[in-house]
Amino acid sequence: MYEHLVSFRFKAPLTFEKERELLDALHSFRGNIPGIVELTAGINVTEETGNIHGYTLGLRVTFEDREALRLYGPHPLHQRFVQMLDGILDNVVVVDYPVKGSP
């Protein structure tokens, strides 16, 4: 299995409605993009305010294998989400790693 971690920083604070729209889009991946084992997404509520660095939305996806992770990027639902970020995204951090014991 592979973990896919993403943190998003936006150019300006998001409205509640925009947060909901983005979260709904992320949650729609599960069951609609092959190879997703588990998915969580949410708004950053950490009390470690010195470590936020402006990143307010997080995503964690567990994939069956590396091939599922590779196929996720070009998937139409993922690409639709990427388009939703156009003009509002300042930066994104992505970390992908194999789960210990997985090939």
N, C-alpha and C positions, 0 to 999 in steps of 0.2 A: 504494500500500500504506500501511497504518497500523500503527504500533507502539503497543502497550498495555503499559505497565509498571506493576506493582503491588508495593508493599512492605507487609508485614503485621507489626503489633506486637500481641503477645498479653498478656493480663492476668497470666499466670503462664507459666513455662517449660513447653514442651510435652514430653510423654513421647516416646520414640522411636516408639512405636506410633502416637501421634496425628500426629506428623510424617509418618510413612509413609502414614497414611490420607489426610491432606490432599494430599500430593504425588501419590499414586495418583489421587485425584479430579481434580487439575489436569491430570495427564498424560492422563487419559481424554478431555479435551476434543478433543485432536487426532484427527482422523478421525471424530469424532462431532458436532462443531459445524461447520456449513458456513462456508466462507470463511477458515478458519485455514490459513495457509501454513506457519508454523513456531511452535513453542511450546517454551519451556524454563522449568523451575521448579526451585527448590532452596533449601536451607538456607544462610543467610548465614554464610560462613566468612572474611569479610574480616579482615585484620590491622589495618585502620584502626579500631580499637576505639573511638576517640573520635568516630567518625562513624556508629556503628550506631544510636544513639538508641533501642535496644530493638527494632528491626526485624529479625526473624530469618528470615522467609520471603519469597522473591522470585518474581515471575512476569513473563515476557516473552512476549507473543503478537504475531505478525505476521499481520495480516489482509489479505485481497486488496484491500479498499477500505473506505471509510468506512461504507457500508451494512452490510457484514459485521460491522464493529465495533458498529454500532447494534443489530443483531439478536442479538448475543452476550449482551448484558445480560439480556434476558428468556428466553433459551433454558433449557429445563428442567434440563439438566446444570449450567449455571452457577448457576441458582437453588438446586439441591440443594447445591452447594458453599457458597453463601452461608449456607444453613441450618446447615451443619456448623460455621460460625464463631459461631453464636449462643451467647452467654454466655462465649466465650473470647477474642474479639477486643477489643483495646483501641483500636486505630486502624489506619487503612489510608491509604496515599498512592497516588494513581493519576495517571499521566501518559500522555496519548494525543497522538500527533503524526503528521503525514504524513511518510512516507519521502521524502526529497528526490528530485524527479523524478516523484513520483506525483501524481495529481490530488487 
